[in-house]
Amino acid sequence: MILEVATLNIKEGLSPDFETSFQKAEKIISSMKGYISHQLKKCIEQDDKYILLVNWETIEDHEIGFRKSDEYQEWKALLHHFYDPFPTVEHYK
C-alpha cells in the first residue's frame, strides 16, 4: 500500500468553496482502480491549509491510472483553481 500525502494551500477565503467542490471530487477519486481510502484534514493553525491523505494499492494506480485518466481532468477542473501554490505531493510506504 502507498500513502499519497498532498499539502493543499487554498487561496485566501475560498476554503468553503473548496470544501464544496471537494465533496464532488472525492466521488471521482474513490471510484478509481487501486484506490483504498482518503482523508482530507483542515489545518488548525492556518485557515486555508489542508492535507489530503490517499491510500493506493500501488504508486502506479495514482500516477498513471488516476493522473492519466479522463476522470482526473474532471478532478482538475473541480479543484486546481483553488491552489496557491500548486500542491506538493509525496508518496510513502
C-alpha positions in Angstrom: 0.0 0.0 0.0 1.2 3.5 -0.9 0.2 6.7 1.0 -0.1 9.8 -1.1 0.3 13.0 1.0 -0.6 16.3 -0.6 -0.3 19.7 1.2 -3.1 22.0 -0.1 -2.8 25.7 0.3 -6.1 27.3 -0.7 -6.4 30.8 -1.9 -7.5 33.1 1.0 -11.2 33.0 1.7 -12.0 30.2 -0.7 -12.0 27.3 1.8 -15.8 26.9 2.0 -16.0 26.7 -1.9 -13.1 24.3 -1.9 -14.8 22.0 0.6 -18.0 22.0 -1.5 -16.0 21.1 -4.7 -14.1 18.5 -2.8 -17.3 16.7 -1.9 -17.9 16.2 -5.6 -14.2 15.4 -6.4 -13.9 12.7 -3.7 -16.6 10.7 -5.6 -14.2 10.7 -8.6 -11.1 9.6 -6.7 -12.9 6.9 -4.7 -14.1 5.2 -7.9 -10.6 4.8 -9.3 -8.8 1.4 -9.7 -6.3 0.9 -6.8 -8.0 3.5 -4.6 -8.3 2.3 -0.9 -9.3 5.3 1.2 -8.7 9.0 1.7 -8.9 11.7 4.4 -9.0 15.5 4.0 -7.8 17.3 7.1 -8.1 21.0 7.8 -5.2 22.7 9.5 -6.0 24.2 12.9 -3.3 26.9 12.8 -3.9 28.1 9.2 -7.5 28.5 8.0 -6.8 27.9 4.3 -4.5 24.9 4.6 -5.3 21.2 4.3 -3.6 17.9 3.9 -5.0 15.2 1.7 -4.1 11.6 2.5 -4.9 8.9 -0.1 -4.1 5.2 0.3 -3.5 3.5 -3.1 -2.7 -0.1 -3.8 0.3 0.9 -5.9 2.1 4.2 -6.9 1.2 3.4 -10.5 -2.5 3.4 -9.6 -2.1 7.0 -8.6 0.5 8.4 -11.0 -0.7 6.5 -14.1 -4.2 5.1 -13.5 -5.6 8.3 -11.9 -3.5 11.1 -13.2 -3.7 10.0 -16.9 -7.4 9.3 -16.8 -10.3 11.3 -18.1 -11.7 11.4 -14.5 -8.5 13.3 -13.5 -9.5 16.1 -15.9 -12.8 16.4 -14.1 -10.9 16.4 -10.7 -8.5 19.0 -12.0 -11.4 21.3 -13.2 -13.1 21.0 -9.8 -10.1 21.7 -7.6 -6.9 23.0 -9.2 -8.0 26.6 -9.4 -8.2 26.8 -5.6 -4.5 26.1 -5.0 -1.8 28.7 -4.4 0.9 27.5 -4.8 0.2 24.2 -6.5 0.4 21.3 -4.0 3.4 19.3 -3.1 2.6 15.6 -3.4 4.8 12.8 -1.9 4.3 9.1 -1.6 5.2 6.9 1.4 5.4 3.1 2.0 
